[in-house]
């Protein structure tokens, strides 16, 4: 154990430093280059993924499954993957977690942090396997599957480990308290413990099975809580591999693998609510739709972290180069077919148009330029399929196909995207609708998928007012704004900050509003209804334990 | 403003250092000595208090009161104080707070911290006036009134200011993020803001009108939220003085005094629920009974910090000197007549007695020794009145007088305490009842006041099990334990830590389980139903704001 702790100390120290510097930092390289990950890494990862098909996933160290279940399906093939996972009843999962709790909580934070960092090294060795598993469960394109489910997720996990380790060691384990009373001193020896809250549950989503799961998972683990991972039934394999790597490290250190369990739904039995409502479950991390998220938040006696849905806005006021802006926005709305929590949906454009340099470009010209950029990207065979990926769920595809906004105008109809590698891929290019600014009810809900709403406003003031109102009332996770006016910029910062929404200004080129950098960008602020699971500010970890002190007169 | 900021920087730096060292630290001396506070300080403070009687409290800078109200009564005199306070409707209070919000939130954390520290200096100059105001509203004895409402409260306030300042400055205001992309770098300028949540409400209690109010008050203020202080209608004057001092500093710096408002109940209209349910109110700090506390915690869309009721236990296993233990416990149960949230109530004693050195002292002898110590203290004219003080509310006095536990045995009947200074003081010496360990329902609720329950257990194992169970299920804020056995001690620490309850071991002499040192002891851990308002760990301040980031390509 001491060896493992020493081995990872510098990684943790660097990660903590990065958290506070918030300059660029990545412990896990995002480039899937053979120079970094090895000449055969991609091929071997693909082969390992292929070997999982139609097999039982037997790597988990959870004994005596009640049955083997699985319902994943590749959005690229529209065929079942056939992987089967061990099923355990919620009672069994919770009982095993409770049994494992004592062992885990009695380790020092530094020991837990080191073991979990060791597990991330194991995850790193399987980034390519995880990437293919992610492609064929979520529909993400190869590059995003690799980056988001591999290095970016591992960095977010390391961030949670580092933050948890830092917060648990910010106060002394023991001290001598000596109070002068005039003629004598009262002297007490004091000690403190960071006491974990208990059994933790992490509920995953179908689109980012590792990226959205590992922060809560590693945050709960590093603070001493045993964790049950309940993945979305359609996206299990990527996170099952991560859980297996954690269990491997636990077992290698003679610890109970049930400290971190995978708990899947059976094909005919959904277990999430049973787990949520179990009184032993004290912590819940949830990513997914707002309806279930609101239910999770309403549970009593639980500490809950959510990332629910929101409506993300783009405010167009003025810019230097409208073509670059249109290309940037077209990419943002197309990336993984809009199936990102950070994807923009509502584009606020003044009816008077957008100021470009010294010229005022009319509204209609702006809209058509964006539409042309979206079409250009979707129909570019070298880019389109790699940016758009596939649609995870047929429900999303149907939503795009059937969308008709009462009183709205279709600016661009959705289309298919030819994927030369996967002829059966479930694809859909973005559709663009125009909605009048007065019809707030039409653009105040999340329309998950490749859907872009252009909202014609009176002026930028109305754009800002509506974007802030939507974020405050319905939640938002990102916001993009284009303005060359310093006063407008400050106003947007002020109003969106009160709505708890980060703003990216004037993005063009290879950086997009959807992107979110570990160790630098706080993800989901807790300041609006979109959720409170802020990756990773101190609140995300300190609510998982309580400080308890002990004192005794010094002898 | 710059001058004020510089003036208090070293105070803040020292306070932050103390928070992390957790050794003895006090910025405000607790000794009401003329050498420290001036030869005339006590006399002047008393005169200032006397001058408030039957007058309007006109120091507040809140304009246009709707009426003047007041219903305080001295527990020492059982006569109305006659002080009248300005009344404002909840809507007026909230509207004024909202109006003041912009000005306050736009200051830097360092500026707010300095202004609030300046206000504590003003409070310091009125410690004696506050002490007499506290005596004649709460019934605390002189020394406690001075210490708890003056220096101890001010230190807890400084702790909240320091913690809030530290947390808001733990991440950079701006940084340059440069990501290497191979052939080029992406460079973003990033900035972050700690964004306050909005209007804050602090609901005070009748027994510790400043000590329990200032932590939430200053924590919300330092993080940029305008605050409405809603004191208990029977204990307004001590905190009204503090609010006036804050307003004075605000006005002196050309800031809206409504950043910190006093909002009292009218004699015929209680305003707390209206304030709680106002959608603009985002933060609530509450101290008081569990029933109303549970209501506050159930409100949606609010961040809530509570200190409710709990049942505090003493576990007697073994000790070196039973007489000293009995004296210590008698003092703890008598201090302010048991009207402290940290006062012990349930004394778990094994039927086999307590091991003292090498001898086993029988149960009955232990109980009688404690009873004798309680009687000795209450009937000692030089100590009794100064330790017991007076009973704040007639409801508490009636509870003690009418207490009859079904199946229980009275070990010591309550009595009166002669107070030579205040012949009409509402007093009551502690009563002791014996309850069988099987009758959990009889000792699982808080019996506020000078009531001590001796619970006869099978052995120390049962004592620990019951104390931990009560804390987990009904809450606890303190726990005392006496054991010379290292294994028993570790077991108590382990089980009480899981119940979120701090433990004081083997206290004898001049230190008591009720006492709680600023900058060292975390008060209320959040780990059990007694509340989550932990003075002052980071959670107590960071939940009052959210981090919001902004980014833009570097030019």
Contacts between the chains, C-beta under 8 A, distances in Angstrom:
chain1	res1	chain2	res2	distance
A	20	B	170	6.8
A	20	B	171	6.5
A	20	B	172	7.5
A	21	B	172	7.1
A	21	B	175	6.8
A	22	B	171	6.4
A	22	B	172	5.9
A	22	B	175	5.1
A	22	B	177	7.2
A	22	B	190	6.7
A	22	B	192	7.7
A	23	B	175	5.5
A	23	B	176	6.8
A	23	B	177	5.6
A	23	B	178	7.0
A	24	B	177	5.2
A	24	B	178	5.5
A	24	B	179	4.6
A	24	B	180	7.7
A	31	B	182	7.7
A	167	B	538	7.2
A	170	B	20	6.8
A	170	B	538	7.5
A	171	B	20	6.5
A	171	B	22	6.4
A	171	B	537	8.0
A	172	B	20	7.5
A	172	B	21	7.1
A	172	B	22	5.8
A	175	B	21	6.8
A	175	B	22	5.1
A	175	B	23	5.5
A	175	B	520	7.8
A	176	B	23	6.8
A	177	B	22	7.3
A	177	B	23	5.6
A	177	B	24	5.2
A	177	B	517	7.1
A	177	B	520	5.5
A	178	B	23	7.1
A	178	B	24	5.5
A	179	B	24	4.6
A	179	B	517	7.5
A	180	B	24	7.7
A	181	B	510	6.8
A	182	B	31	7.7
A	186	B	509	7.5
A	186	B	510	6.1
A	186	B	511	5.1
A	188	B	511	6.9
A	190	B	22	6.7
A	190	B	520	6.7
A	190	B	521	7.8
A	192	B	22	7.6
A	192	B	522	7.6
A	193	B	493	7.6
A	193	B	497	5.2
A	195	B	497	4.7
A	195	B	498	6.5
A	195	B	500	6.8
A	195	B	525	7.9
A	195	B	527	6.2
A	197	B	527	7.6
A	493	B	193	7.6
A	493	B	550	5.6
A	496	B	548	7.3
A	497	B	193	5.2
A	497	B	195	4.7
A	497	B	548	4.4
A	498	B	195	6.5
A	500	B	195	6.8
A	500	B	546	5.2
A	500	B	548	6.2
A	501	B	548	6.9
A	502	B	548	5.7
A	502	B	549	4.5
A	502	B	550	6.6
A	502	B	551	7.6
A	503	B	550	5.2
A	503	B	551	7.9
A	504	B	550	7.7
A	504	B	551	5.3
A	504	B	552	7.2
A	505	B	550	6.8
A	505	B	551	7.1
A	505	B	552	3.9
A	506	B	552	5.5
A	506	B	553	6.3
A	507	B	552	7.9
A	507	B	553	6.6
A	508	B	553	7.0
A	509	B	186	7.4
A	509	B	553	7.3
A	510	B	181	6.7
A	510	B	186	6.1
A	511	B	186	5.1
A	511	B	188	6.9
A	511	B	553	6.9
A	517	B	177	7.0
A	517	B	179	7.4
A	520	B	175	7.9
A	520	B	177	5.5
A	520	B	190	6.7
A	521	B	190	7.9
A	521	B	549	5.9
A	521	B	551	7.4
A	522	B	192	7.6
A	522	B	547	4.8
A	522	B	548	7.8
A	522	B	549	5.7
A	525	B	195	8.0
A	525	B	546	4.5
A	525	B	547	5.9
A	525	B	548	5.6
A	526	B	546	5.0
A	527	B	195	6.3
A	527	B	197	7.6
A	527	B	546	3.7
A	527	B	548	6.5
A	534	B	546	7.6
A	534	B	547	6.9
A	537	B	171	8.0
A	537	B	542	7.5
A	537	B	547	5.3
A	538	B	167	7.3
A	538	B	170	7.5
A	538	B	538	5.9
A	538	B	542	5.8
A	539	B	539	7.3
A	539	B	542	5.1
A	539	B	543	6.5
A	542	B	537	7.5
A	542	B	538	5.8
A	542	B	539	5.1
A	542	B	542	7.5
A	543	B	539	6.5
A	546	B	500	5.1
A	546	B	525	4.4
A	546	B	526	4.9
A	546	B	527	3.7
A	546	B	534	7.6
A	547	B	522	4.9
A	547	B	525	5.9
A	547	B	534	6.9
A	547	B	537	5.3
A	548	B	496	7.3
A	548	B	497	4.4
A	548	B	500	6.2
A	548	B	501	6.9
A	548	B	502	5.6
A	548	B	522	7.8
A	548	B	525	5.5
A	548	B	527	6.5
A	549	B	502	4.6
A	549	B	521	5.9
A	549	B	522	5.7
A	550	B	493	5.5
A	550	B	502	6.6
A	550	B	503	5.1
A	550	B	504	7.7
A	550	B	505	6.8
A	551	B	502	7.7
A	551	B	503	7.9
A	551	B	504	5.3
A	551	B	505	7.1
A	551	B	521	7.4
A	552	B	504	7.2
A	552	B	505	3.9
A	552	B	506	5.5
A	552	B	507	7.9
A	553	B	506	6.3
A	553	B	507	6.6
A	553	B	508	7.1
A	553	B	509	7.3
A	553	B	511	6.9
